Amino acid sequence: MISVANCFVMLVELVNYLLLIICVLVGVAFVTLLERKILGYIQIRKGPNKVGYLGVLQPFSDAIKLFTKEQTLPVMSNFLAYYMSPVISLFLSLLVWVVMPYETGMISFNMSVLFFFCCLSLGVYSTMVAGWSSNCKYSLLGSLRAVAQTISYEVSLALILLSFIILVGGFSLDLFSKYQMNMWFIMISIPLGLIWFASCLAETNRTPFDFAEGESELVSGFNTEYSSGGFALIFMAEYASILFMSVLFVIIFLGSSPCSFSFYLKSVMVAFIFVWIRGTLPRLRYDKLMYLAWKSFLPVSINYLVFFLGLKMFCFVYI
């Protein structure tokens, strides 16, 4: 029998998680505004500045426009898979936020890193099914590209995170802030920080790795056949992933806890760099992307993993 106390705890955790989702979705809305403003100034123009004061209400205007547009139905599409893929994609992007090491009664558990990798791997399927179920050659090619690059860069992400797991001695993200009280991890592993950030760009299909949405050759990639709500959900899932990767970068490399104000400043700074790169770099060639993953990032990640293993063993034996 579940006691009243356990029921109350579960209810509090559910309410906390719902509040977290609302905050993430509002954050996603304003990340899109930040991106459009930064790109506007990079390209020497204003960006959105009409809806609300200095364009602050523009994201909400865009959301209303997208969700009230006519929903198209491709006749040859696989109906159920076509409609469910964006929903599952957004669900996974929001579910992964439970791994954040909150100290205010939020859901947090000891195997959060493993849960993060599970959600990251499942995200591939929603992209693949979205491209396949549209029954469009451009969508299928875009989804195949996205799956290939995601699988390639996940290997480097896993090895980098495994290196730091060996250092901190656990799978909980709580440990990262405790071990970086005096020195950030990025100071002892700048190459790993740069590789992690580049891999995050590839994982979230951002410039210069946005091959899934190669407009010049694939119209719009795996979301070619989506419009209205389906496109909006894919869009929101992508930006929720960008926001999550920015926050995770801060926790792993810049040593902050979500209870500090500096944590949010650093997260905004990393999200700014995501946008800055989009406004600066052109799209790479696809074979160069794969070469970078398997011939450059993977050897460096493995070497660092072996180095951290040796360092841990040395400390264990001699200290």
FINU-547974 format. One record per residue (C-alpha): x, y, z. Coordinates in steps of 0.2 Angstrom, whole numbers, plus 2048, in hexadecimal, padded with zeros to 3 digits. Layout:
// FINU-547974
XYZ ...
***
This chain:
// FINU-547974
800800800 8068127FC 80681D80B 7FF82E80C 81083580E 81782D7FE 8078337F4 80B8447FA 81D8437F5 81883D7E4 80C84B7E2 8198587E6 8258507DA 8188507CC 8138637CF 8268677D0 82985E7BF 81A8677B7 8208787BD 8318737B6 82986F7A5 8208807A5 8318897A9 83A87F79B 82D88378E 82D896793 840895792 83F88D780 83489B77B 8408A8780 84F89E779 8478A0768 8458B376B 8578B4770 85D8AA761 8538B6755 8598C575D 86C8C075D 86A8BA74B 8628CB747 8718D574E 87E8C9746 8768CC735 8748DF739 8618E073B 8558E274A 84D8D174B 83B8CF752 8368E075A 8248E3757 81A8D7762 81B8DD774 8298E877B 8388E5770 8308D5769 82F8CD77A 81E8C5777 8248BF765 8268AC76B 8148AC771 80E8B3761 8188A6757 811898762 7FF89E75F 80289F74C 80A88E74B 7FC885755 7EE88D74D 7F488A73B 7EB87D730 7F286B734 7F7863723 7F5850721 801848714 7F683B70C 80482E70A 80B83071C 80982372A 7FC82C734 7FF827746 812827745 81283873C 80884074A 810838759 82283B754 82284E759 81984A769 82583D76E 834848769 82E856775 82A84A783 83B843783 843855782 839859792 83B84979B 84E84A79B 84D85A7A6 84984F7B5 85C84B7B6 86085D7BC 86785D7CD 85A8687D6 85B86A7E9 84A8707EB 8408607EB 84085D7D8 84384B7D1 8558477D2 85D8367D3 86E82D7D4 86E8267C2 86A8367B9 8788357AC 8728247A6 86082B7A5 86783979B 86F82D78E 85F82378D 855832788 86283877C 862827773 84F826772 84F83776A 85682F75A 846825758 83A833757 84583C74A 84682C740 834828741 82F83A73D 83983972D 833828728 82182A72C 82083A721 82282F711 82D83C709 83E83A702 84584A70A 83E84671B 84583571A 85783B715 856848723 85283C730 85F82F72A 86C83D72B 86684273D 867830743 87882D73C 88083D744 87783B754 87D829756 88F82F751 89083D75E 88883476C 89782976D 8A2838771 89683F77D 89582E786 8A882D788 8AA83F78E 89D83D79B 8A482C7A0 8B58347A3 8AD8417AF 8A38337B7 8B382A7BB 8BA83A7C3 8AB83E7CE 8A782C7D2 89482B7CE 88682D7C2 87D83B7CB 87F84D7C4 87F8537D6 89184E7D7 8978597C9 8938697D3 89B8627E3 8AB85D7DA 8AD86E7D1 8AC8797E1 8BE87F7DE 8C287C7CC 8B68797BD 8B986A7B2 8BB8747A3 8CB87A7A9 8D38697AA 8CB86379A 8C887178D 8C986577E 8BB85A786 8B186A789 8B286F776 8AF85D770 89F85C77C 89986D775 89B868763 893857766 88486176E 88286B75E 88285B754 876853760 86986175F 86B86374C 87287474D 87D87E741 88A87973B 88386773D 87186A737 87185D72A 86085672F 85986772A 86486A71A 859877712 864878702 8628666FE 85485F709 84786D709 84586C71C 84C85B721 84284F72B 83485C72F 83086071D 81F85971E 81A86072F 810870732 80787973F 807870750 81386274A 82086E744 81E878754 82186975F 831864756 837876757 83387676A 83C86576C 84C86C764 84D87B76E 84987277E 85886777A 863876777 85E87D787 86186D790 87286A788 87787C78D 87287879F 87B86779F 88B86F798 88B87C7A7 88886E7B4 8968627AD 8A386F7A8 8A08807B1 89C8797C2 88B8817C7 87C87B7D0 86A8807CB 8688897DB 8758967D7 8728A67CC 8828A37C3 87B8937BC 86E89C7B2 87A8A97AC 88689B7A5 87789279D 8728A1794 8848A478E 885892787 87489477F 87B8A5777 88A89B770 87E88F768 87689D75F 8868A675B 88D897753 87D896748 8808A8742 8928A573F 896894737 89088D727 88A87B725 89786D724 898860717 89084F71D 8A084571B 8AA852725 89D850733 8A083D734 8B383F733 8B384B741 8A983F74C 8B282F749 8C4835745 8C6844750 8BA84575F 8BA832763 8CD830765 8CE83F770 8BF83977B 8C782877D 8D882F781 8D183A78E 8C782B795 8D6821797 8DF82F79F 8D28327AC 8D181F7AF 8E481F7B3 8E382F7BD 8D58287C8 8DF8177CA 8EE8217CF 8E582B7DC 8DD81B7E3 8ED8127E4 8F981F7EA 8EF82C7F3 
***
